[in-house]
Amino acid sequence: MAEDGFVIVDKPGGMTSHDVVARVRRLARTRRVGHAGTLDPMATGVLVIGIERATRLLPYAGGHTKSYRGTIRLGQTTVTDDAEGEVTATTDAAHLTEAEIATALAGFRGEITQVPSAVSAVKVKGVRSYVRVRRGEDVALEPRPVTIHRLDLLGVRTNRGADGPATVDVEIDLECSPGTYVRALARDLGAALGVGGHLVALRRTAVGSFTLAEAVTLSDLMAEPALPRLTLPQVAERLFPRRDVDAAAARTLSHGGPIPACGQPGPYAVFGPDGRVIAIVAEHDGLARAEVVLAAPMGRTPAPTGPTPAEPTGPTPTGPTGPTTAEP
């Protein structure tokens, strides 16, 4: 049986996030594998993969900020807002200066509203937007608030062909909130400068504290398939503040019961005296209650006669084991 934990994969280009999950499922010999935050086939970089019980922590990992390095091409728009789509318009962008581009980028920092790309995974009446587009339907998505915590201009390069309009490639580095679409940022920057734009390269460098420095390639995993690379207790400590409790409190939590609050802002991870992570809890009305129970019930003693009543498990949302709404 596969162990519980995370592996941070450096996703290669040309594969979907689901393709990577399928590969890890085979290596881990379990179907209970998921990821936190979809990367499009074109994109590369950090993909957080959860195995077994750690899949229940993926929603928490996906809720952290994400960092990217990308290239925006000004002067061309595409149907998908990235390089995988057909070019729909071309405008000469040779007149743009680095100062003009920097000024336009400044308008996207902070809290902004953004309309996701029509070919995104956003659901419209229960159906993914990109599915509706492929059916030939017109899709108009609602704008949503996102936050661009950091957006740095790294360089500007003009592409001059022998014939036809020139395009301009803009290298950026950004940190953003979950749900931000970098493709939409590329599209909107081009619109703001009056020449159109789309995303031609994207590499995710971090999801919260999980970075490329600890990521492994699929080739690495094939050569040394020991999984997971981060154990369940290690993952819990990376994602949450830690609280240690005695055996009695650990037993109560493992059965879904509440324990006294300690005044710790939640959610936080509770560890038993043996170092096992018991649950992720939040405090309400003077009690700490489990949002997710991770440990098997402890100290269960069956009744000598008659049926044994089922133990309560408390609120334990399972969370997604497939793509989330995170970018790109």
Buried (B, 14 or more C-beta within 10 A) or exposed (E): EBBBBBBBBBBBBEBBBEBBBEBBBEBBEBEBBBBBBBBBBBBBBBBBBBBBBBBBBBBBBBBBBBBBBBBBBBBBBBBBBBBBBEEEEBBEBBEBEEEEBEEBBEEBBEEBEBBBBBBBBBEBEEEBBBBBBEEEEEBEBEEBEBBBBEBEBEEBEBBEEEEEBBBBBBBBBBBBBBBBBBBBBBBBBBEBBEBBBBBBBBBBBBBBEBBBEBBBEBEBBEEEEEBBBBBBBBBBBBBBEEBEBEEEBBBBBBBBBBBEBEEBEBBBBBBBEEEBBBBBBBBEEEEBBBBBBBBEBBEEEEEEEEEEEEEEEBEBEEBBBBBBBBBB
